[in-house]
């Protein structure tokens, strides 16, 4: 009984994402219920919608009502866009409503602090956790300011749905439950990938079918995702990245370089690990989600990097912001402005802080330089230029990650300038002794990511598919054993979830 009460209750201290045992209990229960209703498409979709709402309640508490409000508003505004001759008006209403929700629950504290910093005064922020009573945000704890989980993800999905309706690229959802299911499907709700309506809504009409090959591939994705998250990302965070980023003054320049490289690998394994698990879990229920990564650290230019990293987000900004701003069709100045605005918006989307805006701005400036010099085209001409482009791109991305990861601008400054000061070559034996295992794991993983090609990864997956059921079971059991017993912090949160 105690376990049941714990399982049904919301607790901000207990995790409910993919590294939590409670999630896998939840997934087993959902799979059991799904097996009873999958033949009836409407009942199947309604059941998964209800399960998704419960999942969101477990990770966000009463903020589930914000999700329901977003579903209600966008469903009815979408119907208006589909039926009315005033499509532009209703689109403006819908986009405005979504941005207002995003502002109130994600950015109100940031803008209030910015206002008070420049103009003085005591303009209060909205404390939406205590019934809307204004409070002195300067003295508030970080726990009181956390926005609803996944708000930016499902808000962007809603905006893309409304814009696509206005453009005629998709059709309105047939029912409230279908649209709610599209907005809240639990595998990708907390941290993506961002799903377009024209990709997902047609799948609601399909009869459920899961072949042996699809089931095997789903297992491969789930196990690989857990491996990336627990055995690589969490290990590097605990043993290399966090100690150095949290106290950069205590470490040498060599260790800071190791931490920068380590975080580059950590954030990739953390986020792509989440995406792999999300794609695998969704596949178990017969739904295909879009790929979000394609070997991003093999990119030979920043343009190439953004074709490979967080693909659903970069394509969203391209289609709904960069191109409407003019794209590359109206001269150098307009193109440069569109790139800068898009990347600053991308930085701000990641979080309401100056560090994220600087991160987006650095990428924007570098992309503008690439466009003006056509460097991204030159790097494809021969192997030498491609290698030079890869080295430059990897280090530009890594340097920018400092502002993404650092807890403050002071920490970011200490990390950045510390890369070129007090290198500590004489302390190399001690550094290897302290961080040897983490450095070895980092090197091996980078080699794997850089050497193994995408088609070779798919070949490994197909090899797993052809194995006998007993062999598959033993391999999965061995992988789970390694993850459970050798993972350092299995309950650590996902970076994009935070």
LINWO-V674472 format. One record per pair of residues at least 24 apart in sequence whose ideal C-beta (glycine too) atoms are under 6 Angstrom apart, sorted by sequence separation. I is the first residue (numbers start at 1). J is the second residue. D is the distance in Angstrom with one decimal. If there is no record, write none. Layout:
{{I	J	D} {I	J	D}}
This chain:
{{73	97	5.4} {340	364	4.4} {241	266	5.5} {317	342	5.2} {339	364	5.6} {178	204	5.4} {236	262	4.8} {170	197	4.6} {109	137	5.1} {170	198	4.1} {173	201	6.0} {339	367	5.1} {154	183	5.3} {169	198	5.9} {237	266	5.4} {317	346	5.6} {339	368	5.3} {236	266	4.6} {366	396	5.6} {336	368	4.9} {164	197	5.8} {233	266	4.7} {109	145	5.4} {160	196	5.7} {161	197	4.4} {233	269	4.1} {157	194	5.9} {232	269	4.3} {233	270	3.9} {156	194	5.4} {362	400	4.5} {150	189	5.1} {153	192	5.2} {150	190	4.5} {106	147	4.1} {149	190	5.5} {228	269	4.0} {229	270	6.0} {359	400	5.2} {16	58	4.2} {105	147	5.1} {16	59	5.0} {105	148	5.5} {229	273	3.7} {359	403	4.5} {106	151	5.7} {228	273	3.4} {358	403	4.6} {359	404	4.7} {10	57	6.0} {225	273	4.3} {355	403	4.6} {10	61	4.3} {225	276	3.3} {224	276	5.3} {225	277	3.6} {102	155	5.1} {221	276	4.6} {222	277	5.3} {98	155	5.1} {221	279	5.3} {222	280	3.8} {221	280	3.3} {98	158	5.4} {98	159	5.4} {218	280	4.3} {95	159	5.8} {302	366	5.2} {218	283	4.0} {302	367	5.3} {218	284	5.2} {303	370	5.8} {94	162	4.3} {302	370	5.7} {214	283	6.0} {301	370	5.8} {91	162	5.6} {303	376	4.1} {91	166	4.6} {301	376	3.7} {210	286	5.9} {208	286	4.5} {301	379	5.2} {87	166	4.9} {300	379	4.3} {66	148	5.1} {193	275	6.0} {82	165	5.7} {191	274	5.2} {74	158	4.3} {81	165	4.5} {203	287	5.4} {63	148	3.8} {81	166	5.6} {300	386	4.7} {78	165	5.5} {60	148	5.4} {70	158	5.9} {301	389	5.3} {305	393	5.8} {60	149	4.5} {300	389	3.8} {59	149	5.2} {82	172	4.0} {188	278	4.7} {300	390	4.9} {187	278	4.1} {302	393	5.8} {301	393	5.7} {79	172	5.7} {78	172	5.2} {187	281	4.3} {299	393	5.3} {187	282	4.6} {193	289	5.7} {193	290	5.4} {193	292	4.3} {75	176	5.4} {188	289	5.8} {75	179	4.5} {71	180	4.5} {71	183	5.1} {194	312	4.1} {193	312	4.1} {194	313	5.9} {194	316	5.5} {49	177	5.2} {46	177	4.8} {49	180	5.0} {55	186	3.9} {49	181	4.0} {52	184	4.1} {45	178	5.9} {48	181	5.9} {52	185	5.7} {52	186	4.2} {264	398	4.9} {45	181	5.1} {264	401	5.7} {260	398	5.0} {263	401	5.4} {263	405	5.1} {297	449	5.8} {163	320	5.9} {45	204	5.4} {256	415	5.8} {156	316	5.8} {245	405	5.7} {256	418	4.8} {257	419	5.9} {256	419	5.2} {253	418	5.9} {248	414	4.3} {253	419	5.7} {248	415	4.8} {253	421	5.8} {253	422	5.4} {254	423	5.5} {38	208	4.4} {248	418	5.5} {252	422	5.6} {253	423	4.0} {254	424	5.1} {252	424	2.8} {252	427	6.0} {254	431	5.9} {265	442	5.6} {262	442	5.6} {265	445	5.8} {240	435	5.8} {152	349	5.6} {240	438	4.1} {239	438	4.4} {236	438	6.0} {232	445	5.8} {274	494	5.0} {270	494	5.8} {270	495	4.8} {271	496	5.6} {267	495	5.7} {220	461	4.8} {110	352	3.6} {217	461	5.6} {220	464	5.3} {107	352	4.8} {216	464	5.8} {216	465	4.0} {238	488	4.8} {238	489	5.7} {213	465	5.0} {230	483	5.0} {235	488	5.2} {234	488	5.5} {234	489	4.7} {223	479	4.7} {231	487	5.9} {226	483	5.1} {230	487	3.6} {234	492	4.7} {18	277	4.7} {230	490	5.5} {191	494	5.7} {191	496	4.0} {191	497	5.2} {190	497	5.2} {19	490	5.1} {15	491	5.1}}
